[in-house]
Amino acid sequence: MKHSNEQSAYITIKQSILYGSFSPDELYSEATLSKKLNMSRTPVRSALKILEKEGLISYRKNRGFLLRNASNHELLELTQISVLWMKEALQLAKKGERKFQSKEIQEQLDLAKEYRCKNEYARYINQMTKVYLKIMEMLENQLLLATYEDLWARQITSSLYRKVTNVENADKEKTKSTILFFQKLIDEASKGNYDTATQALDEYFEYAKSQILRYEQL
């Protein structure tokens, strides 16, 4: 399906933000973006207005945009929300009201593992959100999924996100990772041990909080 110029501009700019291609302190002009995308300023301007509504940027008419600087507190709250929603999904599976899609979730996690092994941290972190979403799909609530995606998108402009995705800030000596907690979740849920799988989420949240604190101090 062919996208309109506005859609193409929106997708390209958002992906560039998502993978850290824009500096947080630099003003990017409409003219520069238009030249880069080989488009007129009208579709680029429309795309920027959409991204501003999504909370990703601060748009300045006829000038361009700056990345919105989300707070670390917002990231912590989003992590807590995602854990609560995933725990609810596991409870539904425990009651037999939903089927735990271990194969599909494992496929998403395996891809995250590949990115992490290659030190592609931006892709790794964004892939992990797909793991969370795949688990949340058991809730069968499209509005909830869309809300989470919107909230997550706002976090990719935080200073903490930029620190986490910078390979130079990686802790080479740490023995834990988000992947380990979610591998435990998948393994235990696949065996029907939903309480142990839920415990893995609690352990992940405590780990995530410690990591947020660590990167906040860098």
C-alpha positions in Angstrom: 0.0 0.0 0.0 1.4 3.3 -1.1 1.5 6.0 1.6 0.7 9.7 1.0 3.6 12.2 1.4 2.2 13.2 4.8 2.1 9.6 6.0 5.6 8.9 4.6 7.0 12.0 6.3 5.3 11.0 9.6 6.7 7.4 9.5 10.2 8.5 8.5 10.5 11.3 11.1 9.0 9.1 13.9 11.4 6.2 13.1 14.3 8.6 13.2 13.2 9.8 16.6 12.7 6.3 17.7 16.2 5.2 16.9 17.9 8.3 18.2 18.8 10.0 15.0 17.9 13.5 16.3 19.8 15.4 19.0 17.6 16.5 21.9 19.0 20.1 22.0 18.9 20.9 18.3 16.2 22.7 16.5 15.4 20.9 13.2 14.0 23.1 10.5 11.1 22.3 8.2 13.3 23.3 5.3 16.1 20.9 6.2 13.6 18.0 6.7 11.9 18.8 3.5 15.1 18.6 1.6 16.2 15.4 3.3 12.8 13.8 2.6 12.6 15.3 -0.9 9.2 16.7 -0.2 7.5 20.1 0.0 7.2 21.7 3.4 3.4 21.1 3.6 3.4 17.3 4.2 6.4 17.7 6.6 4.5 20.4 8.5 1.5 18.1 8.8 3.6 15.2 10.0 5.2 17.4 12.7 1.8 18.6 13.9 0.8 14.9 14.4 4.0 14.1 16.2 3.4 17.1 18.5 -0.1 15.9 19.4 1.5 12.5 20.2 3.8 14.3 22.7 7.0 13.4 20.9 8.1 16.9 19.9 7.6 20.6 20.5 6.7 22.1 17.1 7.5 25.7 16.3 5.5 27.0 13.3 7.6 27.8 10.2 10.8 26.9 12.1 10.8 23.2 12.9 10.8 21.1 16.1 12.7 20.2 19.2 12.4 16.8 20.9 10.2 16.8 23.9 12.1 15.9 27.0 10.0 13.4 29.0 10.9 12.9 32.6 12.5 9.9 34.2 9.5 9.7 36.6 7.2 9.3 33.6 9.3 6.3 32.4 9.1 4.7 35.9 5.3 5.2 35.9 5.0 3.6 32.4 7.1 0.6 33.5 4.8 0.2 36.5 1.7 0.4 34.3 3.1 -2.2 31.8 3.9 -4.6 34.6 0.4 -4.3 36.1 -1.2 -4.9 32.7 1.0 -7.9 32.0 0.2 -9.3 35.4 -3.5 -9.0 34.6 -3.0 -10.8 31.3 -1.2 -13.7 33.2 -4.1 -13.9 35.6 -6.5 -14.4 32.7 -4.4 -17.1 31.4 -4.2 -18.7 34.8 -8.0 -18.8 35.0 -8.2 -20.4 31.6 -9.9 -17.4 30.0 -7.0 -16.7 27.7 -4.3 -18.8 26.0 -0.7 -17.9 26.7 0.9 -17.5 23.2 4.3 -18.8 24.2 5.6 -19.3 20.6 4.7 -15.8 19.5 6.1 -14.1 22.6 9.3 -16.2 22.4 9.8 -15.1 18.8 9.6 -11.4 19.8 12.0 -12.0 22.7 14.5 -13.9 20.5 14.6 -10.9 18.2 15.3 -8.7 21.1 18.1 -11.0 22.1 19.7 -10.7 18.7 19.7 -6.9 18.9 21.2 -6.9 22.4 24.0 -9.3 21.3 24.8 -6.9 18.5 24.8 -3.9 20.9 22.0 -2.3 19.0 20.4 -1.0 22.1 17.8 1.3 20.6 16.4 -1.6 18.5 16.7 -3.9 21.5 14.7 -1.6 23.8 12.0 -0.9 21.2 11.8 -4.7 20.5 11.2 -5.4 24.1 8.1 -3.2 24.0 6.8 -5.6 21.4 7.3 -8.4 23.8 5.2 -6.5 26.4 2.5 -5.7 23.9 2.4 -9.4 22.8 1.7 -10.4 26.4 -0.8 -7.6 26.8 -2.7 -8.8 23.7 -4.2 -11.5 26.0 -6.3 -8.7 27.5 -8.1 -8.3 24.2 -8.3 -4.6 24.7 -7.3 -2.6 21.6 -7.7 0.7 23.3 -5.4 -0.4 26.1 -2.7 -1.5 23.6 -3.0 1.8 21.7 -2.7 3.7 24.9 0.4 1.9 25.9 2.0 2.4 22.5 1.2 6.2 22.7 2.6 6.4 26.3 5.7 4.5 25.2 6.3 6.7 22.2 6.5 9.7 24.5 9.4 8.1 26.5 11.7 7.8 23.6 12.5 11.5 23.8 13.6 11.3 27.5 17.2 11.9 28.4 17.2 8.6 30.2 16.2 6.8 27.0 19.1 8.4 25.2 21.5 7.3 27.9 20.2 3.7 27.9 20.5 3.4 24.1 24.0 4.7 24.1 26.3 1.7 23.9 29.0 3.6 25.8 26.8 3.6 28.9 26.3 -0.1 29.0 27.2 -1.9 32.1 29.5 -4.7 30.8 29.7 -6.4 34.2 26.0 -6.8 35.1 24.7 -10.3 35.3 21.0 -9.5 35.0 19.0 -8.2 32.0 15.4 -7.6 31.1 15.6 -10.6 28.8 16.4 -13.0 31.7 13.2 -12.0 33.5 11.0 -12.4 30.5 12.6 -15.7 29.5 11.7 -16.9 33.0 8.2 -15.6 32.5 7.8 -17.4 29.2 9.3 -20.7 30.5 7.1 -20.7 33.6 3.9 -19.6 31.9 4.4 -22.3 29.3 4.4 -24.9 32.1 1.3 -23.4 33.6 3.2 -21.9 36.6 1.5 -18.5 36.3 2.3 -17.4 39.9 6.0 -17.9 39.2 5.7 -16.1 35.9 4.0 -13.2 37.8 6.9 -13.2 40.3 9.3 -12.8 37.3 7.4 -9.5 36.5 7.8 -8.3 40.1 11.5 -9.1 39.9 11.8 -7.3 36.6 10.1 -4.2 38.0 12.6 -4.0 40.9 15.4 -4.4 38.4 14.0 -1.8 36.1 13.8 0.7 39.0 17.4 0.1 39.8 18.4 0.6 36.2 16.5 3.9 35.9 18.3 5.1 39.0 21.6 4.1 37.6 21.2 5.8 34.3 19.7 8.9 36.0 23.0 9.3 37.8 25.1 9.1 34.6 
